[in-house]
Amino acid sequence: MKIIRFSKLFLPAAIFSAVLTIAGVAGYIIFGFNLGIDFQAGLIQEVQFAKPAFGVTYSGRGTAGISLDREGITITISSSAGEGGRYVFSYAEYGTVAGIARALGGAVEGLEVSLAGNGNEPSSGIVYNAQGSPQLGSEPYTVHCLPSDGSVVSIQDVRGALSGFERTVSVQQLGVPSDRHYMIRLESSGVETEQAGVPADSIIAALEKKWDLVVIRSDFVGSRFSKNLTDQAGILLFFTLVLILAYSSVRFKPQYAIGAVLAIVHDGLVIVGFVVWTRMEFNTTTIAAILTILGYSINDTIVIFDRIRETRRIYPEDSFLDILDRSLTETLGRTIITTLTTILAVLSLYIFTRGSMQDFALTLLVGMVSGVYSTIFIASGFVNVWEVQKNKREKKRLAGTPVAARA
């Protein structure tokens, strides 16, 4: 088997990695992260742009509540006399908006339904609302439905509609574009309290100038909570490194453990640099991608270190540099196969998804390439430098020892 001399590239790789990491750190100092809505204090609103499907009113005895979920619509009637009931209308049974509207109007006394849009739209497109069970009365409660023509509201259009706000507005797409589903955060000015909140109505008013929509969720996140989330993310990454160092120290010699940690720190800094310079949103999905890459990288490193230890026992007379090259060559096929198969899966995720999931896949792709590179050139290169320095110290010690003492 022909041995590939990876060791000849240890020094150029170290210089290249130093340039990459310095560029990443410099980008962070200059620009900072483009923080996603997960790490910013302020108002969070989850909205979905959908057309009115039908309006529902109630004039019967007692009170009536309506709730919508992914399976259907539920009407709950209650009264002080104990009369009432619970009526469930599933989308599977009533396949169109007109069908479910007729079923609602005919099943409950006092309940009136008036179509407001295309009755032929599929009922499965009715927008799920997680805000509880609104009570019905004489004022129509509007049920919304996504259009089936596949039309989208782009994230650029949403940002444009909210560009008039003085404070920073962040917009994140949820799901695929045809879902027309977005999460919006208006940055806190630093003086609002959770009770006072921020102008939620002004955001909705700005959006309603262009589109019909449903407010699915509206929350205010204080600066203390946002800071705690950021601190916890940093602590999580720190303890991940500590645990990997501890595991590697038990499994191998200290130099191998330090080399493994240097490799994954390198991968983390490469991902940070990539996120900073591409201005990708830094959010909890990015944290998940970084942790995934750290685990992927240490797994590859452990496999190669195991092979180095085994090869050293088989060829005790070989130089350590030859042992490194032989071990890296022997594991190269395994590294390429496992990396390519994983990349194919992640590439599919990148192609067929949108929004934060697509960013997650792109970060994984960059991280996997960096993980293979760092395992071969950073972790192994550091172990080689350690061994070279160790041999030099040993030679100096022997040179200073009298001949009689050596005998």
PAPAGU-176646 format. One line per field, with one value per residue (C-alpha): residue in three letters; x, y, z. Coordinates in Angstrom, 3 decimals, padded with zeros to 6 digits. Each point is the difference from the previous one (the first is absolute). Example, Ala and Ser with C-alpha at 12.3 -4.5 7.8 and 13.67 -1.06 7.14 Angstrom:
2
rest [ALA | SER]
c1 [012.300 | 001.370]
c2 [-004.500 | 003.440]
c3 [007.800 | -000.660]
This chain:
407
rest [MET | LYS | ILE | ILE | ARG | PHE | SER | LYS | LEU | PHE | LEU | PRO | ALA | ALA | ILE | PHE | SER | ALA | VAL | LEU | THR | ILE | ALA | GLY | VAL | ALA | GLY | TYR | ILE | ILE | PHE | GLY | PHE | ASN | LEU | GLY | ILE | ASP | PHE | GLN | ALA | GLY | LEU | ILE | GLN | GLU | VAL | GLN | PHE | ALA | LYS | PRO | ALA | PHE | GLY | VAL | THR | TYR | SER | GLY | ARG | GLY | THR | ALA | GLY | ILE | SER | LEU | ASP | ARG | GLU | GLY | ILE | THR | ILE | THR | ILE | SER | SER | SER | ALA | GLY | GLU | GLY | GLY | ARG | TYR | VAL | PHE | SER | TYR | ALA | GLU | TYR | GLY | THR | VAL | ALA | GLY | ILE | ALA | ARG | ALA | LEU | GLY | GLY | ALA | VAL | GLU | GLY | LEU | GLU | VAL | SER | LEU | ALA | GLY | ASN | GLY | ASN | GLU | PRO | SER | SER | GLY | ILE | VAL | TYR | ASN | ALA | GLN | GLY | SER | PRO | GLN | LEU | GLY | SER | GLU | PRO | TYR | THR | VAL | HIS | CYS | LEU | PRO | SER | ASP | GLY | SER | VAL | VAL | SER | ILE | GLN | ASP | VAL | ARG | GLY | ALA | LEU | SER | GLY | PHE | GLU | ARG | THR | VAL | SER | VAL | GLN | GLN | LEU | GLY | VAL | PRO | SER | ASP | ARG | HIS | TYR | MET | ILE | ARG | LEU | GLU | SER | SER | GLY | VAL | GLU | THR | GLU | GLN | ALA | GLY | VAL | PRO | ALA | ASP | SER | ILE | ILE | ALA | ALA | LEU | GLU | LYS | LYS | TRP | ASP | LEU | VAL | VAL | ILE | ARG | SER | ASP | PHE | VAL | GLY | SER | ARG | PHE | SER | LYS | ASN | LEU | THR | ASP | GLN | ALA | GLY | ILE | LEU | LEU | PHE | PHE | THR | LEU | VAL | LEU | ILE | LEU | ALA | TYR | SER | SER | VAL | ARG | PHE | LYS | PRO | GLN | TYR | ALA | ILE | GLY | ALA | VAL | LEU | ALA | ILE | VAL | HIS | ASP | GLY | LEU | VAL | ILE | VAL | GLY | PHE | VAL | VAL | TRP | THR | ARG | MET | GLU | PHE | ASN | THR | THR | THR | ILE | ALA | ALA | ILE | LEU | THR | ILE | LEU | GLY | TYR | SER | ILE | ASN | ASP | THR | ILE | VAL | ILE | PHE | ASP | ARG | ILE | ARG | GLU | THR | ARG | ARG | ILE | TYR | PRO | GLU | ASP | SER | PHE | LEU | ASP | ILE | LEU | ASP | ARG | SER | LEU | THR | GLU | THR | LEU | GLY | ARG | THR | ILE | ILE | THR | THR | LEU | THR | THR | ILE | LEU | ALA | VAL | LEU | SER | LEU | TYR | ILE | PHE | THR | ARG | GLY | SER | MET | GLN | ASP | PHE | ALA | LEU | THR | LEU | LEU | VAL | GLY | MET | VAL | SER | GLY | VAL | TYR | SER | THR | ILE | PHE | ILE | ALA | SER | GLY | PHE | VAL | ASN | VAL | TRP | GLU | VAL | GLN | LYS | ASN | LYS | ARG | GLU | LYS | LYS | ARG | LEU | ALA | GLY | THR | PRO | VAL | ALA | ALA | ARG | ALA]
c1 [000.000 | 001.330 | 000.391 | -001.256 | 002.333 | -002.572 | 002.748 | 001.479 | -003.106 | -000.071 | 001.792 | -001.910 | -003.254 | 000.889 | 000.674 | -003.243 | -001.987 | 001.589 | -001.104 | -003.551 | -000.413 | 001.513 | -002.363 | -002.938 | 000.964 | 000.630 | -003.417 | -001.634 | 001.767 | -000.878 | -003.529 | -001.136 | -002.684 | -003.116 | -002.094 | -003.202 | -003.222 | 001.020 | 002.651 | -001.675 | -002.176 | -003.312 | -003.378 | -000.440 | -002.953 | -000.759 | -002.233 | -001.339 | -001.221 | -003.310 | -003.257 | -003.323 | -001.916 | -003.225 | -001.419 | -001.699 | -002.569 | -002.042 | -003.373 | -001.122 | -000.274 | 003.084 | 003.482 | 001.783 | 003.746 | 001.866 | 003.409 | 002.046 | 002.779 | 001.735 | -002.788 | -003.129 | -002.295 | -001.630 | -003.044 | -000.650 | -003.388 | -000.444 | -002.732 | -000.879 | -002.935 | 002.364 | -001.040 | 002.596 | 002.343 | 003.163 | -000.111 | 003.033 | 000.273 | 003.032 | 001.667 | 000.196 | -003.813 | -000.705 | 002.536 | -000.850 | -000.524 | -003.624 | -000.593 | 001.234 | -001.830 | -003.323 | 000.658 | 000.658 | -003.162 | -002.232 | 001.221 | -000.215 | -003.135 | 000.643 | 003.277 | 000.112 | 002.777 | 000.521 | 002.537 | 002.536 | 002.212 | 000.364 | -002.042 | 001.873 | 003.253 | 001.066 | -000.998 | 003.466 | 001.287 | -001.931 | 002.526 | 000.700 | -000.334 | 001.743 | -001.445 | -002.668 | -003.760 | -001.527 | -003.612 | -002.531 | -002.614 | -001.782 | 003.288 | 001.267 | 003.080 | 001.991 | 001.582 | 002.890 | 001.269 | 003.236 | -000.503 | 000.491 | 001.573 | 003.441 | 000.451 | 002.529 | 000.776 | 003.750 | 002.121 | 001.358 | -003.546 | -000.709 | 003.203 | -000.849 | -003.439 | 001.632 | 002.877 | -001.598 | 000.616 | 002.753 | 001.015 | 001.515 | -002.526 | 001.116 | -002.002 | 000.432 | -001.799 | -001.624 | -000.554 | -000.057 | -000.859 | -003.488 | -000.862 | 000.275 | 000.986 | 002.375 | 001.355 | 000.605 | 001.953 | 000.005 | 003.117 | -000.549 | 000.989 | 001.246 | -002.680 | -003.076 | -001.162 | -001.763 | -003.232 | 000.422 | 001.192 | 000.774 | -002.389 | -001.282 | -003.008 | 002.240 | 001.753 | -003.305 | -001.342 | 003.074 | -000.412 | -003.777 | 000.502 | 001.216 | -001.291 | -002.669 | 001.562 | -000.514 | 001.932 | 000.927 | 002.133 | 001.031 | 002.524 | 002.393 | 003.474 | 001.908 | 003.683 | 000.809 | -001.419 | 001.783 | 003.319 | -000.514 | -000.579 | 003.216 | 001.976 | -001.393 | 001.037 | 003.583 | 000.054 | -001.334 | 002.821 | 002.632 | -001.079 | -000.159 | 003.692 | 000.838 | -001.781 | 001.712 | 003.371 | -000.728 | -001.115 | 002.995 | 002.400 | -001.369 | -000.010 | 003.396 | 003.110 | -000.310 | 001.482 | -002.736 | -002.687 | 001.364 | 000.298 | -003.631 | -001.212 | 002.093 | -001.605 | -003.558 | 000.799 | 001.346 | -003.268 | -002.037 | 001.975 | -000.305 | -003.791 | -000.116 | 002.039 | -002.297 | -003.128 | 001.494 | 001.264 | -003.087 | -002.244 | -002.033 | -002.333 | 001.549 | -002.754 | -000.669 | 000.103 | 003.573 | 000.908 | -001.471 | 002.063 | 003.216 | -000.604 | -000.786 | 003.257 | 002.007 | -001.363 | 000.611 | 003.574 | 001.000 | -001.360 | 002.227 | 002.967 | -000.437 | -000.055 | 003.272 | 001.666 | -000.998 | 001.664 | 003.152 | 000.235 | -000.513 | 002.514 | 002.580 | -000.227 | 000.278 | 002.946 | 001.960 | 003.187 | -001.597 | 000.298 | -003.046 | -000.418 | -000.188 | -002.515 | -002.175 | 000.093 | -000.755 | -002.925 | -001.513 | 000.317 | -001.603 | -002.996 | -000.387 | -002.464 | -002.199 | 000.128 | -000.983 | -002.860 | -001.576 | 000.397 | -001.453 | -003.020 | -000.719 | 000.521 | -002.536 | -002.637 | 000.767 | 000.112 | -003.525 | -001.055 | 001.591 | -001.665 | -003.513 | -000.440 | -000.085 | 000.588 | 001.823 | 000.093 | 001.849 | 002.474 | 000.437 | 000.833 | 002.430 | 001.793 | 000.255 | 001.505 | 002.700 | 000.600 | 000.355 | 002.635 | 001.800 | -000.303 | 001.738 | 002.693 | 000.666 | 000.175 | 002.657 | 002.063 | -000.666 | -000.441 | 002.629 | 002.314 | -000.106 | 000.752 | 002.976 | 001.331 | -000.392 | 001.958 | 002.741 | 000.430 | -000.103 | 002.799 | 002.094 | -000.325 | 000.921 | 003.117 | 001.061 | -000.497 | 002.089 | 002.684 | 000.364 | 000.189 | 003.515 | 000.879 | 000.500 | -003.451 | -001.522 | 001.727]
c2 [000.000 | 003.404 | 002.287 | 003.557 | 002.540 | 002.128 | 001.198 | 002.195 | 002.175 | 000.383 | 003.372 | 001.542 | -001.231 | 001.599 | 003.335 | -000.258 | -000.815 | 002.899 | 002.378 | -001.443 | 000.250 | 003.493 | 001.130 | -001.494 | 001.673 | 003.307 | -000.226 | -000.629 | 002.998 | 002.282 | -001.124 | -002.265 | -002.619 | 000.653 | -001.110 | -001.833 | 000.539 | -002.609 | 002.286 | 003.419 | 001.576 | 001.407 | -000.904 | -003.333 | -000.471 | -003.085 | 000.744 | -001.883 | 001.745 | -001.585 | 001.013 | 000.187 | -003.243 | 000.543 | 001.903 | -001.649 | 001.601 | -001.450 | 001.128 | -003.081 | -000.659 | -000.185 | 000.730 | -001.492 | -000.322 | -000.968 | -001.621 | -001.002 | -002.541 | -002.041 | -002.584 | 002.110 | 002.528 | -000.497 | 001.929 | -000.132 | 001.121 | 000.566 | 001.517 | 000.440 | -002.409 | -002.801 | -000.071 | -000.067 | -002.318 | -000.386 | -000.235 | -001.091 | 000.572 | -001.689 | 001.111 | -003.628 | -000.262 | 003.409 | 000.514 | 003.565 | 003.318 | 000.100 | -003.528 | 000.681 | 003.345 | -001.710 | -002.657 | 002.650 | 001.936 | -003.053 | -001.790 | 002.653 | 001.986 | 003.735 | -000.355 | 001.859 | -000.270 | 002.308 | -000.740 | 002.762 | -001.570 | -002.876 | -002.889 | -002.503 | 000.486 | -003.182 | 000.110 | -001.293 | 003.474 | 001.591 | 001.760 | -001.576 | 002.505 | -000.676 | 002.961 | -001.982 | -000.202 | 003.400 | 000.468 | 000.477 | 002.744 | 002.399 | 001.262 | -002.470 | -002.011 | -000.376 | -003.320 | 000.305 | -002.420 | -000.211 | 000.388 | -003.227 | 001.742 | -000.188 | 003.776 | 001.198 | 003.085 | 000.391 | 000.822 | 003.031 | 001.367 | -000.498 | 001.799 | 002.789 | 000.461 | 000.387 | 002.214 | 003.144 | -000.930 | 001.876 | -003.069 | -003.105 | -002.487 | -003.611 | -002.345 | -003.777 | -002.330 | -003.068 | -003.059 | 000.179 | 003.207 | -001.265 | -000.126 | 003.828 | -000.372 | 002.455 | 000.907 | 003.704 | 001.652 | 003.706 | 000.863 | 001.339 | 003.626 | -000.957 | 001.944 | -002.177 | -002.337 | -003.260 | 001.699 | 003.044 | -002.054 | 001.455 | 001.154 | -003.356 | 001.566 | 002.203 | -003.056 | -001.652 | 003.258 | 000.350 | -003.535 | 000.223 | 002.875 | -002.608 | -003.396 | -001.845 | -001.857 | -001.960 | 000.768 | -003.418 | 001.089 | 003.250 | 000.111 | 002.446 | -001.273 | 002.076 | 000.843 | -002.146 | -003.127 | 000.744 | 000.469 | -003.225 | -001.896 | 001.410 | -000.857 | -003.528 | -000.552 | 001.029 | -002.212 | -002.935 | 000.316 | 000.372 | -003.134 | -001.910 | 000.749 | -000.904 | -003.370 | -000.807 | 000.871 | -002.231 | -002.924 | 000.295 | 000.202 | -003.259 | -001.724 | 001.252 | 001.838 | 003.725 | 001.157 | -001.834 | 001.548 | 003.514 | -000.639 | -001.147 | 003.081 | 002.298 | -001.604 | 000.562 | 003.536 | 000.587 | -001.320 | 002.196 | 003.107 | -000.841 | -000.260 | 003.243 | 001.732 | -001.390 | 001.174 | 003.452 | 000.701 | -001.338 | 001.938 | -003.126 | 000.269 | -001.317 | -001.782 | -003.202 | -001.947 | 001.213 | -001.198 | -003.410 | -000.107 | 000.844 | -002.701 | -002.513 | 000.818 | -000.274 | -003.502 | -000.965 | 001.335 | -001.696 | -003.321 | 000.170 | 001.075 | -002.878 | -002.533 | 001.337 | 000.164 | -003.623 | -000.956 | 001.950 | -001.863 | -003.349 | 000.756 | 001.055 | -003.445 | -001.779 | 002.080 | 000.948 | 000.712 | 002.538 | 003.726 | 001.680 | 002.048 | -003.203 | -001.436 | 003.105 | -000.130 | -003.723 | 000.361 | 002.934 | -001.848 | -003.161 | 001.910 | 002.295 | -002.311 | -000.256 | 003.788 | 000.727 | -002.518 | 001.080 | 003.688 | -000.250 | -002.027 | 002.523 | 002.908 | -001.497 | -000.109 | 003.547 | 001.241 | -001.319 | 001.874 | 003.165 | -000.329 | -000.928 | 002.273 | 003.730 | 002.473 | -000.992 | -003.685 | 000.844 | 002.121 | -002.948 | -002.299 | 002.504 | 000.391 | -003.786 | -000.257 | 002.541 | -001.611 | -003.530 | 001.085 | 001.876 | -003.024 | -002.357 | 002.587 | 000.735 | -003.684 | -000.698 | 003.170 | 001.725 | -002.818 | -002.253 | 002.941 | 001.055 | -003.537 | -000.082 | 003.321 | -001.313 | -003.167 | 001.972 | 002.281 | -002.995 | -001.720 | 003.180 | 000.279 | -003.660 | 000.459 | 003.035 | -001.922 | -002.915 | 002.354 | 001.519 | -003.363 | -001.441 | -003.116 | -002.038 | 000.959 | -001.136 | -003.351]
c3 [000.000 | -000.967 | 003.000 | -000.545 | 001.621 | 001.799 | 002.337 | -002.739 | 000.215 | 003.787 | -000.032 | -002.973 | 001.549 | 003.338 | -001.742 | -001.987 | 003.147 | 001.873 | -002.787 | 000.056 | 003.757 | 000.198 | -002.769 | 001.904 | 003.276 | -001.782 | -001.672 | 003.356 | 001.575 | -002.921 | -000.864 | 002.829 | -000.511 | -002.008 | 002.951 | -000.780 | 001.861 | 002.616 | 001.484 | -000.128 | 002.650 | -001.176 | -001.427 | -001.768 | -002.336 | -002.037 | -002.966 | -003.011 | -003.121 | -000.996 | -001.668 | 001.903 | -000.548 | 001.947 | 002.953 | 002.992 | 002.351 | 002.866 | 001.317 | 001.903 | 003.733 | 002.115 | -001.292 | -002.973 | -000.549 | -003.154 | -000.219 | -003.022 | -000.209 | -002.675 | -000.091 | -000.091 | 001.688 | 003.396 | 001.267 | 003.745 | 001.396 | 003.731 | 002.168 | 003.659 | -000.430 | -000.871 | -003.631 | -002.704 | -001.775 | -002.004 | -003.791 | -002.027 | -003.760 | -001.525 | -003.206 | -001.110 | 000.051 | -001.519 | -002.764 | -001.083 | 001.736 | -001.226 | 001.284 | 003.503 | 000.073 | -000.835 | 002.630 | 002.666 | -000.820 | -000.068 | 003.112 | 002.719 | 000.738 | -000.014 | -001.896 | -003.296 | -002.584 | -002.970 | -002.710 | -000.560 | -002.648 | -002.430 | 001.378 | -002.166 | 001.886 | 001.882 | 003.654 | 000.957 | -000.867 | 002.893 | 002.199 | 003.357 | 002.833 | 003.305 | 001.904 | 001.820 | -000.532 | -000.842 | 001.007 | -002.776 | 000.009 | -002.317 | -001.447 | -002.638 | 000.901 | -003.237 | -000.877 | -002.470 | -002.635 | -001.971 | -003.756 | -001.922 | -003.013 | 001.630 | 000.144 | 002.541 | 002.028 | -000.182 | 003.019 | -001.874 | -000.406 | 003.719 | 000.952 | -002.421 | 001.558 | 003.429 | -001.107 | 001.411 | 003.636 | 001.808 | 001.981 | -001.558 | -001.360 | -000.602 | -002.201 | -000.130 | -002.388 | 001.538 | -002.151 | -003.802 | -001.934 | -000.947 | 003.735 | 000.073 | 003.651 | 001.715 | 003.391 | 000.569 | 002.793 | 000.765 | 001.973 | 003.493 | 000.567 | 003.455 | 001.915 | -000.477 | 002.681 | -000.617 | 001.091 | -002.225 | -002.925 | -003.407 | -002.738 | -001.239 | -001.720 | -002.126 | -001.467 | -000.889 | -001.453 | -002.229 | -001.302 | -000.458 | -002.418 | -002.503 | 001.096 | 001.965 | 002.902 | 003.204 | 003.189 | 001.338 | 002.933 | 001.656 | 002.858 | 001.573 | 000.900 | 002.535 | -000.311 | 003.040 | -001.617 | -003.278 | 001.815 | 001.958 | -003.245 | -001.477 | 003.153 | 000.071 | -003.620 | 000.867 | 003.088 | -002.022 | -002.539 | 002.754 | 001.863 | -003.286 | -000.514 | 003.606 | -000.262 | -003.295 | 001.544 | 002.990 | -002.155 | -002.337 | 002.962 | 001.419 | -003.394 | -001.200 | 001.147 | 000.886 | -003.316 | -001.901 | 002.194 | -000.538 | -003.741 | -000.147 | 001.873 | -002.220 | -003.046 | 001.182 | 001.206 | -003.515 | -001.474 | 002.313 | -000.981 | -003.693 | 000.345 | 001.990 | -002.714 | -002.685 | 001.834 | 000.670 | -003.516 | -001.793 | 002.449 | 000.597 | 002.979 | 003.211 | 001.898 | 001.926 | -003.272 | -000.513 | 003.501 | -000.857 | -003.212 | 001.867 | 002.616 | -002.756 | -001.767 | 003.218 | 000.532 | -003.633 | 000.090 | 003.278 | -001.267 | -003.087 | 002.129 | 002.447 | -002.861 | -001.400 | 003.425 | 000.590 | -003.269 | 000.935 | 003.306 | -001.730 | -002.764 | 002.578 | 001.603 | -003.348 | -001.285 | 003.132 | -001.984 | -002.357 | 000.618 | 001.435 | -003.186 | -002.076 | 002.456 | -000.363 | -003.800 | -000.046 | 002.442 | -001.880 | -003.294 | 001.355 | 001.395 | -003.014 | -001.780 | 003.087 | 000.478 | -003.598 | -000.065 | 003.306 | -000.807 | -003.510 | 001.089 | 002.760 | -002.389 | -002.431 | 002.746 | 001.157 | -003.596 | -000.516 | 003.118 | -001.389 | -003.422 | 001.108 | 003.031 | 000.577 | 002.821 | 003.164 | -000.978 | -003.200 | 001.988 | 002.368 | -002.927 | -001.536 | 003.329 | 000.289 | -003.492 | 000.829 | 003.386 | -001.394 | -002.500 | 002.772 | 002.309 | -002.445 | -000.706 | 003.680 | 000.938 | -002.626 | 000.186 | 003.328 | 002.535 | -001.600 | -000.664 | 003.642 | 001.204 | -002.383 | 001.340 | 003.555 | -000.838 | -001.750 | 003.013 | 002.321 | -001.952 | 000.020 | 003.773 | 000.360 | -002.154 | 002.041 | 003.202 | -001.266 | -001.318 | 003.457 | 001.744 | 000.626 | -001.977 | 003.171 | 001.214 | -003.286 | 000.312]
